[in-house]
Amino acid sequence: MPNIKSVKKDVIKSRKNHERNIAAKSAIKTFVKKARAAIDTQIEDTAGVTEAVRLACKALDKTKERGIIHKNQAARRKSRLMKRLNKAQAAVSA
């Protein structure tokens, strides 16, 4: 532990931010996993599937805005999710 008061505060703040970042990353992983599961099971409830995807995109956008993940990472994850959704919808309609 450092001796200087301001550095002690910095350490505390960085730990707090680290915990927040880990929680946010865990949350986006959970939302994406739920959306993928909803797409793969492809229940006839299309409203539920689109809601799961919408929540996952919302979580990705929030973490991107807060600077927890890079904007390109958020875009890549959303793109992959939408690609999977469109592929599943095409398979159902065909």
DOFI-239390 format. One line per field, with one value per residue (C-alpha): residue number from 1; residue in one letter; y, x, z. Coordinates in steps of 0.1 Angstrom, whole numbers, plus 2048, in hexadecimal, padded with zeros to 3 digits. Layout:
BEGIN
k <- NUM/...;
r <- A/...;
Y <- Y/...;
X <- X/...;
Z <- Z/...;
END
This chain:
BEGIN
k <- 1/2/3/4/5/6/7/8/9/10/11/12/13/14/15/16/17/18/19/20/21/22/23/24/25/26/27/28/29/30/31/32/33/34/35/36/37/38/39/40/41/42/43/44/45/46/47/48/49/50/51/52/53/54/55/56/57/58/59/60/61/62/63/64/65/66/67/68/69/70/71/72/73/74/75/76/77/78/79/80/81/82/83/84/85/86/87/88/89/90/91/92/93/94;
r <- M/P/N/I/K/S/V/K/K/D/V/I/K/S/R/K/N/H/E/R/N/I/A/A/K/S/A/I/K/T/F/V/K/K/A/R/A/A/I/D/T/Q/I/E/D/T/A/G/V/T/E/A/V/R/L/A/C/K/A/L/D/K/T/K/E/R/G/I/I/H/K/N/Q/A/A/R/R/K/S/R/L/M/K/R/L/N/K/A/Q/A/A/V/S/A;
Y <- 800/822/83D/85C/865/86D/84D/839/849/841/81C/81B/82C/815/7F6/803/80A/7E8/7D7/7EC/7E3/7BE/7BF/7D1/7B8/79B/7AA/7AE/78B/77F/794/787/763/766/776/75A/740/750/751/72D/71E/734/731/73E/75B/774/790/77F/779/79D/7AA/795/7A3/7C6/7C3/7B5/7D2/7EA/7DC/7DD/801/80B/7FB/80B/82E/82A/820/7FD/7EC/7FA/807/7EE/7D1/7DC/7DF/7BD/7AC/7BC/7B4/78F/78E/79E/787/769/776/77D/75B/74A/75E/756/731/732/745/72E;
X <- 800/80E/816/80A/7E6/7DC/7EB/7D8/7B8/7C2/7C7/7A5/795/7A6/79A/777/778/787/76A/750/761/762/73D/734/747/737/715/71B/727/707/6F0/702/700/6DB/6D5/6E9/6D5/6B4/6BF/6CC/6AD/698/678/65B/65A/66C/665/679/696/697/694/6B2/6C6/6BB/6C6/6E7/6ED/6E3/6FB/717/710/710/731/73F/734/743/764/765/768/775/75B/768/763/73F/739/748/733/713/71B/721/701/6EC/6FC/6F2/6CE/6CA/6D8/6BF/6A2/6AB/6AC/68A/679/688;
Z <- 800/7F7/811/7FF/806/7E2/7D5/7EF/7E2/7BE/7C8/7D8/7BA/7A1/7B5/7B6/790/78A/79C/789/768/770/779/759/744/755/74F/72A/727/739/722/703/70F/716/6F3/6E2/6F5/6EB/6C7/6C6/6D7/6BF/6D2/6BD/6D5/6BE/6D6/6F1/6DA/6CD/6F1/6FC/6DF/6E6/70B/700/6E8/703/71C/702/6F9/71E/725/706/710/732/723/732/710/6EF/6D6/6BC/6D4/6DB/6B5/6AE/6C9/6BD/699/6A1/6B6/69A/680/695/699/674/66B/683/676/652/65B/66C/64F/635;
END
